[in-house]
Amino acid sequence: MIFYFFSIILLVWDEIKFMITKKQMEVLDFVETFVKSKGYPPSLENIQKKFKLASVSTAHFHVSKLKKAGYLENKARAISILEKEPLIKIPLLGTIAAGEPIEAIRQNEFIAIAKTKLPKNGDFYALRVSGNSMIDENIKDGDVVLVKQQEVAENGQRVVALIDNYETTLKKIFREPNQIRLQPANNAYEPIIIRKDRDIKIQGIVIDVIQNETQQIEDLLTTPLKRNKTLPLNKIILGDALAELKKLPDESCDVVVIDPPYNIGKDFGNNIDKRELGEYISWCKEWINECIRTMKPTGTMFIYGFSEILAYLSVEIPINKRWLIWHYTNKNVASLNFWQRSHEAIICAWKDKPVFNRDEIREPYTEGFLNGAAGKVRKGTLGRFSKEGKETIYQAHEGGALPRDVIKIPALAGGAGMIERWFLCKTCDGVFEPRELKKHEKHEIIKHPTQKPLEISRKLISS
């Protein structure tokens, strides 16, 4: 059966606009309400937080669709509703470091800004950015930041900070016991630690970014995607999964294990795992193709999920594949009105001739085999148990039986399972083992909501 998906074109306000989804309409309504209330457009982080999306990239997906459909102005790194906006002038005070602190360079300039980019109340100024320490916040060298003048800031906000009365810097601020941490948004830079013997003053918070459009054009024309020459080893990479995948070299991975959001609507406190089906499949196709690109010709890829979701993804995988079943041996997922769920599916996919280490993942023999078949003489008949018509003895292998496509391993269930799970500390911008949880109890943390047992991970990787 073949399904054809198409867009319906609507004529609105003498412009051609494409039909958008319910979720995208909700995002558009939020943008309009936000602009009316705040006086400036929301950031992608605002949209992610409002709709409890899994990542900023999901918010970017919706905004891109709205721009393509003609509902939002199609400018890079800007969100604004299509309409004529009045302009106001604000002072461009100079240059600020997004790198090591430097003394602000004063200039006597003004720039014209759309009125909707600024809140209704407050004093504002602009600074040109020097350096790339905030690049992961989408603030690049040569960009202009719009700043609301104020002396207080919340943890995690992007601030203009004056250090020791002469150095200025642009960083994210975090107040910690006995110190203030000014955190860059670039792993190549170290945080600036301000203790009691140094002076720091907040001079404002960043409310918007105006990209250096000349640099943007140069980037589009001349900057290719930078991929790692070698695969990073023994390293946990914290970032957007799709963006980080694109950095990995071609045909460099022996095994790729993927545990994506299942898209079943679970709320784990930091996101709602539910996208519209078309959006979810489109997003999955991106990382599926990237994973296939990174696989060696002899490599294997495993994708966890529920069968009703993986069925849609299976048809999008252009290489060899088959299904495995992970049977929970210790629990059922409760359902009063339908079949109890006692397993998950795993898609196993490979390119050419995959490496399969069967002896590494053999399973215990069944009691029936050990009692009734092992060591028994089989008559010399033509078939699977004979060789050249001679009698054979079916001996038990010391490592166990050959692995089957139903894997029986307990799940990390309930309270004990949650305690065993690794966690992400947003305050420290890192991933940590369960035993370190107490050290971070006052920080903003997210526990891994669906961490798989180490035993099943070992089995898939060892295979």
C-alpha positions as CSV (number, residue, x, y, z in Angstrom):
1,M,0.0,0.0,0.0
2,I,1.4,3.4,-1.0
3,F,0.5,6.7,0.8
4,Y,1.0,10.0,-0.9
5,F,1.4,13.1,1.4
6,F,0.9,16.5,-0.1
7,S,0.5,20.1,1.0
8,I,-2.7,22.1,0.5
9,I,-2.1,25.6,-0.7
10,L,-4.2,28.5,0.8
11,L,-4.4,32.0,-0.6
12,V,-4.2,34.4,2.3
13,W,-3.5,38.2,2.2
14,D,-2.5,37.9,-1.4
15,E,0.4,35.6,-0.5
16,I,0.7,31.9,-1.1
17,K,0.9,30.0,2.3
18,F,1.1,26.3,2.9
19,M,-1.1,24.5,5.3
20,I,0.7,24.0,8.6
21,T,0.2,21.4,11.3
22,K,-1.7,21.9,14.6
23,K,1.6,22.0,16.5
24,Q,3.0,24.6,14.2
25,M,-0.1,26.7,14.5
26,E,0.3,26.5,18.3
27,V,3.9,27.7,17.9
28,L,2.8,30.6,15.7
29,D,0.2,31.6,18.2
30,F,2.8,31.6,20.9
31,V,5.2,33.7,18.9
32,E,2.4,36.3,18.3
33,T,1.4,36.3,21.9
34,F,5.0,36.6,23.1
35,V,5.7,39.5,20.8
36,K,2.6,41.4,22.0
37,S,3.4,40.7,25.7
38,K,7.2,41.2,25.7
39,G,7.7,43.5,22.8
40,Y,10.3,41.2,21.2
41,P,10.3,37.7,19.7
42,P,10.9,34.5,21.6
43,S,14.1,32.6,21.3
44,L,14.3,28.9,20.3
45,E,14.9,28.1,23.9
46,N,11.7,29.9,24.9
47,I,9.7,27.8,22.3
48,Q,11.4,24.6,23.5
49,K,10.5,25.4,27.2
50,K,6.9,26.4,26.4
51,F,6.1,23.2,24.5
52,K,8.4,20.9,26.5
53,L,10.2,19.9,23.3
54,A,13.0,17.3,23.4
55,S,15.6,19.7,22.0
56,V,16.2,23.2,20.5
57,S,16.4,21.5,17.1
58,T,12.8,20.5,17.4
59,A,11.9,24.1,18.0
60,H,14.0,25.1,15.0
61,F,12.1,22.5,12.9
62,H,8.8,24.2,13.6
63,V,10.1,27.7,13.1
64,S,11.7,26.6,9.8
65,K,8.4,25.2,8.6
66,L,6.6,28.4,9.5
67,K,9.2,30.4,7.6
68,K,8.9,28.2,4.6
69,A,5.1,28.4,4.8
70,G,5.3,32.2,4.8
71,Y,4.0,32.8,8.3
72,L,7.3,34.0,9.7
73,E,9.9,36.2,8.1
74,N,12.6,34.1,6.5
75,K,15.8,35.4,8.1
76,A,18.5,33.3,9.6
77,R,18.5,33.2,13.4
78,A,15.5,35.6,13.6
79,I,11.9,35.0,14.5
80,S,9.5,37.7,13.5
81,I,6.0,37.9,12.1
82,L,5.6,39.2,8.6
83,E,4.6,42.8,8.9
84,K,6.0,46.3,8.5
85,E,7.7,47.3,11.7
86,P,8.7,50.8,13.0
87,L,12.4,51.3,13.6
88,I,14.0,53.0,16.6
89,K,17.6,54.0,17.2
90,I,19.7,52.6,20.0
91,P,23.4,53.3,20.8
92,L,26.1,50.9,19.7
93,L,28.4,51.4,22.6
94,G,31.4,49.4,21.4
95,T,32.9,46.0,21.2
96,I,32.6,43.2,23.8
97,A,34.6,40.0,24.1
98,A,33.1,36.7,23.6
99,G,36.4,35.1,24.5
100,E,38.9,36.4,27.0
101,P,37.8,39.6,28.8
102,I,39.0,42.8,27.1
103,E,38.3,46.4,27.9
104,A,35.2,47.7,26.1
105,I,36.0,49.8,23.0
106,R,33.8,52.8,23.1
107,Q,32.2,54.1,19.9
108,N,29.8,56.8,19.1
109,E,27.3,55.0,16.8
110,F,23.6,54.2,16.6
111,I,21.9,51.3,14.9
112,A,18.2,51.1,13.8
113,I,16.3,48.2,15.4
114,A,12.8,47.0,14.8
115,K,10.7,48.2,17.7
116,T,9.3,44.6,18.3
117,K,12.8,43.4,19.1
118,L,12.8,45.4,22.3
119,P,10.7,45.0,25.5
120,K,8.2,47.8,26.1
121,N,10.1,49.1,29.2
122,G,13.8,49.6,30.0
123,D,17.0,51.1,28.7
124,F,18.8,49.4,25.9
125,Y,22.1,49.4,24.0
126,A,24.0,47.3,21.5
127,L,27.5,45.8,21.5
128,R,29.4,44.2,18.7
129,V,30.8,40.8,19.6
130,S,34.5,39.9,19.3
131,G,35.4,36.2,19.6
132,N,33.6,32.9,19.4
133,S,33.3,31.8,23.0
134,M,29.5,32.0,22.8
135,I,29.1,30.2,19.5
136,D,26.9,27.4,20.9
137,E,24.4,30.1,21.9
138,N,24.4,31.1,18.2
139,I,26.4,34.3,19.0
140,K,29.3,34.6,16.6
141,D,32.2,36.9,16.0
142,G,31.0,40.1,14.4
143,D,27.4,39.7,15.5
144,V,25.6,42.5,17.4
145,V,23.9,41.7,20.7
146,L,21.0,43.8,22.0
147,V,21.3,44.3,25.8
148,K,18.7,45.4,28.4
149,Q,20.5,47.5,31.0
150,Q,20.1,46.0,34.5
151,E,22.2,45.0,37.4
152,V,20.6,41.6,38.2
153,A,20.4,38.3,36.3
154,E,19.1,34.8,36.8
155,N,21.3,31.7,36.6
156,G,21.9,30.7,33.0
157,Q,21.2,34.1,31.5
158,R,23.6,35.6,29.0
159,V,25.1,38.7,30.6
160,V,27.4,41.6,30.0
161,A,29.8,41.5,33.0
162,L,32.3,44.1,34.1
163,I,35.2,42.4,35.9
164,D,37.5,44.3,38.3
165,N,36.1,47.6,37.0
166,Y,37.9,47.5,33.6
167,E,37.3,44.2,31.7
168,T,34.1,43.3,30.1
169,T,32.9,39.9,28.8
170,L,29.8,38.2,27.4
171,K,29.1,34.9,29.2
172,K,26.4,32.9,30.9
173,I,26.2,33.5,34.6
174,F,25.9,30.9,37.4
175,R,26.0,31.7,41.1
176,E,27.6,28.9,43.1
177,P,28.7,28.5,46.7
178,N,31.5,31.1,47.4
179,Q,32.0,32.0,43.7
180,I,30.4,33.2,40.5
181,R,31.0,31.2,37.3
182,L,31.0,33.0,33.9
183,Q,30.4,30.1,31.5
184,P,31.3,30.3,27.8
185,A,29.2,28.4,25.3
186,N,32.2,26.8,23.5
187,N,34.2,23.8,24.8
188,A,37.4,25.4,23.6
189,Y,37.2,28.1,26.3
190,E,37.5,27.8,30.1
191,P,35.0,29.3,32.5
192,I,35.9,32.5,34.4
193,I,35.7,32.0,38.1
194,I,35.0,35.1,40.2
195,R,35.7,34.6,44.0
196,K,35.3,37.1,46.9
197,D,38.7,38.8,46.2
198,R,37.5,40.0,42.8
199,D,34.8,42.5,41.8
200,I,32.0,41.8,39.3
201,K,29.1,43.9,38.1
202,I,26.2,42.9,35.8
203,Q,25.7,45.6,33.2
204,G,22.8,44.0,31.3
205,I,21.3,40.8,29.9
206,V,21.2,39.8,26.2
207,I,17.7,39.9,24.8
208,D,18.5,39.3,21.1
209,V,21.2,38.8,18.5
210,I,21.6,40.5,15.1
211,Q,23.8,38.3,12.9
212,N,26.7,39.7,10.9
213,E,24.9,39.1,7.5
214,T,28.1,39.5,5.5
215,Q,29.7,36.7,7.5
216,Q,26.6,34.6,7.2
217,I,26.8,34.8,3.4
218,E,30.5,33.9,3.5
219,D,29.8,30.9,5.8
220,L,27.1,29.6,3.4
221,L,29.4,30.0,0.4
222,T,32.8,28.9,1.7
223,T,32.5,26.9,4.9
224,P,32.1,23.2,4.4
225,L,30.9,20.9,7.1
226,K,33.9,20.1,9.4
227,R,34.1,16.4,10.1
228,N,36.5,14.8,12.5
229,K,39.4,13.0,10.8
230,T,39.3,10.3,13.4
231,L,36.5,8.9,15.6
232,P,36.5,10.3,19.1
233,L,37.3,7.5,21.5
234,N,36.3,6.9,25.2
235,K,34.4,10.2,25.2
236,I,30.9,11.2,26.1
237,I,29.8,14.0,23.7
238,L,27.1,16.3,25.1
239,G,25.2,18.1,22.4
240,D,22.5,17.8,19.8
241,A,22.6,14.2,18.6
242,L,22.1,15.1,14.9
243,A,24.6,17.9,14.8
244,E,27.3,15.8,16.6
245,L,26.6,12.8,14.3
246,K,27.4,15.0,11.2
247,K,30.9,15.6,12.6
248,L,31.8,11.9,12.7
249,P,33.9,10.6,9.8
250,D,32.5,8.3,7.1
251,E,32.6,4.5,7.6
252,S,34.3,4.8,11.0
253,C,31.9,2.9,13.4
254,D,31.7,-0.9,13.9
255,V,28.5,-0.7,16.0
256,V,25.9,2.0,16.3
257,V,23.3,1.7,19.1
258,I,20.4,4.1,19.0
259,D,17.9,4.7,21.8
260,P,15.7,7.5,20.4
261,P,12.6,9.1,21.9
262,Y,9.8,6.6,21.3
263,N,7.2,9.3,20.5
264,I,4.6,7.8,22.8
265,G,3.8,10.9,24.9
266,K,5.7,10.3,28.1
267,D,6.5,13.3,30.2
268,F,9.8,12.9,32.1
269,G,9.8,16.4,33.5
270,N,12.1,18.0,30.9
271,N,10.2,17.2,27.7
272,I,7.1,15.7,26.2
273,D,8.0,12.7,24.0
274,K,5.3,13.3,21.4
275,R,5.6,14.8,17.9
276,E,3.2,14.6,15.0
277,L,4.0,11.4,13.1
278,G,5.2,13.1,9.9
279,E,7.6,15.3,11.8
280,Y,8.9,12.4,13.9
281,I,9.6,10.3,10.8
282,S,11.3,13.2,9.1
283,W,13.5,13.8,12.1
284,C,14.3,10.1,12.4
285,K,15.3,9.8,8.7
286,E,17.9,12.4,9.2
287,W,19.8,10.6,12.0
288,I,19.2,7.2,10.3
289,N,21.0,8.4,7.2
290,E,23.8,9.9,9.2
291,C,24.2,6.7,11.2
292,I,24.4,4.6,8.0
293,R,27.0,7.0,6.7
294,T,29.2,6.5,9.7
295,M,28.9,2.7,9.6
296,K,31.8,0.6,8.3
297,P,30.9,-1.8,5.4
298,T,31.0,-4.6,8.0
299,G,29.2,-2.5,10.7
300,T,25.8,-3.1,12.4
301,M,23.2,-0.7,13.6
302,F,20.6,-1.3,16.4
303,I,17.5,0.9,17.0
304,Y,15.4,0.5,20.1
305,G,11.7,1.2,20.1
306,F,8.1,-0.1,20.3
307,S,7.2,-2.1,17.2
308,E,4.2,0.2,16.3
309,I,6.7,3.1,16.0
310,L,9.6,1.2,14.5
311,A,7.4,-0.1,11.8
312,Y,7.3,3.4,10.2
313,L,11.1,3.7,10.5
314,S,11.9,0.3,9.1
315,V,10.6,1.2,5.7
316,E,13.0,4.3,5.7
317,I,16.1,2.2,6.3
318,P,17.7,1.5,2.8
319,I,20.0,-1.3,4.0
320,N,19.6,-4.9,5.2
321,K,17.6,-5.3,8.3
322,R,15.7,-7.7,10.6
323,W,13.9,-7.6,13.9
324,L,15.0,-8.6,17.3
325,I,12.8,-8.7,20.5
326,W,13.9,-7.7,23.9
327,H,11.6,-9.5,26.4
328,Y,11.4,-8.0,29.8
329,T,11.8,-10.9,32.3
330,N,10.9,-8.9,35.3
331,K,7.9,-6.8,34.4
332,N,4.9,-5.9,32.2
333,V,3.9,-2.4,31.3
334,A,0.5,-2.1,32.9
335,S,-2.6,-1.7,30.8
336,L,-6.0,-2.3,32.3
337,N,-7.8,-2.1,29.0
338,F,-5.5,-3.7,26.5
339,W,-2.7,-6.2,26.0
340,Q,0.1,-5.9,28.7
341,R,3.4,-4.9,27.1
342,S,6.2,-7.3,28.0
343,H,8.8,-6.5,25.3
344,E,10.4,-3.9,23.1
345,A,11.5,-4.3,19.5
346,I,15.0,-3.7,18.1
347,I,15.8,-3.2,14.5
348,C,19.1,-4.7,13.5
349,A,20.5,-3.3,10.2
350,W,23.7,-3.9,8.3
351,K,25.4,-2.9,5.1
352,D,27.4,-5.7,3.4
353,K,28.6,-8.7,5.4
354,P,28.5,-7.8,9.0
355,V,30.8,-9.0,11.7
356,F,28.9,-11.4,14.0
357,N,30.7,-12.7,17.1
358,R,28.3,-15.5,18.0
359,D,30.5,-17.1,20.6
360,E,30.6,-13.8,22.5
361,I,26.9,-13.8,23.1
362,R,25.9,-17.4,23.4
363,E,23.0,-18.1,25.7
364,P,22.4,-20.8,28.4
365,Y,21.0,-24.0,27.1
366,T,17.4,-24.8,28.0
367,E,16.8,-27.5,30.6
368,G,15.0,-29.5,27.9
369,F,18.0,-29.6,25.7
370,L,20.4,-30.5,28.5
371,N,18.1,-33.3,29.8
372,G,16.9,-34.7,26.5
373,A,19.2,-33.9,23.6
374,A,22.8,-33.1,24.7
375,G,25.2,-36.0,24.0
376,K,22.6,-38.1,22.3
377,V,23.6,-40.1,19.2
378,R,21.7,-39.1,16.0
379,K,21.3,-41.7,13.3
380,G,23.0,-41.2,10.0
381,T,20.0,-39.8,8.0
382,L,20.2,-37.1,5.3
383,G,19.4,-33.8,6.9
384,R,20.6,-31.2,9.3
385,F,22.1,-33.6,11.9
386,S,24.1,-35.9,9.6
387,K,27.3,-35.5,7.7
388,E,27.9,-37.7,4.7
389,G,25.3,-40.2,6.1
390,K,27.3,-40.8,9.3
391,E,26.0,-40.8,12.9
392,T,26.7,-37.6,14.8
393,I,26.6,-36.6,18.4
394,Y,25.0,-33.2,19.3
395,Q,27.5,-31.9,21.8
396,A,26.8,-28.9,24.1
397,H,29.1,-25.9,23.4
398,E,30.9,-24.8,26.5
399,G,29.7,-21.2,25.9
400,G,26.1,-22.1,25.5
401,A,23.5,-22.1,22.8
402,L,23.6,-20.0,19.7
403,P,22.0,-16.6,20.2
404,R,18.4,-16.2,19.3
405,D,16.4,-13.2,18.1
406,V,14.5,-13.0,21.4
407,I,16.7,-11.5,24.1
408,K,15.6,-12.2,27.7
409,I,17.0,-9.5,30.0
410,P,15.4,-7.7,33.0
411,A,14.5,-4.0,32.5
412,L,15.6,-1.2,34.8
413,A,12.2,-1.0,36.4
414,G,10.7,1.4,38.9
415,G,12.5,3.1,41.8
416,A,15.7,0.9,41.9
417,G,16.0,1.3,38.1
418,M,15.9,5.1,38.3
419,I,18.6,5.1,41.0
420,E,20.9,3.2,38.7
421,R,20.6,5.7,35.8
422,W,23.2,8.1,34.7
423,F,22.2,11.8,34.7
424,L,22.8,15.0,33.0
425,C,23.7,18.1,35.1
426,K,22.7,21.2,33.2
427,T,24.5,23.4,35.8
428,C,27.8,21.7,35.2
429,D,27.1,21.0,31.5
430,G,28.1,17.3,31.8
431,V,27.0,13.7,32.2
432,F,27.7,11.8,35.4
433,E,27.4,8.3,37.0
434,P,24.7,7.5,39.5
435,R,27.1,7.5,42.4
436,E,27.9,11.2,41.9
437,L,24.2,12.2,42.3
438,K,24.6,13.5,45.8
439,K,27.3,16.0,44.7
440,H,24.8,17.6,42.3
441,E,21.7,17.5,44.5
442,K,21.3,21.3,44.4
443,H,22.0,21.5,40.7
444,E,19.6,21.3,37.8
445,I,19.7,17.7,36.7
446,I,17.9,15.4,34.3
447,K,17.9,11.7,34.9
448,H,18.1,9.5,31.8
449,P,14.4,8.5,31.4
450,T,14.9,5.3,29.4
451,Q,18.4,4.0,30.1
452,K,18.8,0.4,29.0
453,P,20.4,-2.3,31.2
454,L,24.1,-2.7,30.8
455,E,23.6,-6.4,30.0
456,I,21.6,-5.7,26.8
457,S,24.1,-3.0,25.7
458,R,27.0,-5.4,26.3
459,K,25.2,-8.1,24.2
460,L,24.5,-5.8,21.2
461,I,28.0,-4.3,21.2
462,S,29.7,-7.6,21.7
463,S,27.8,-9.2,18.8
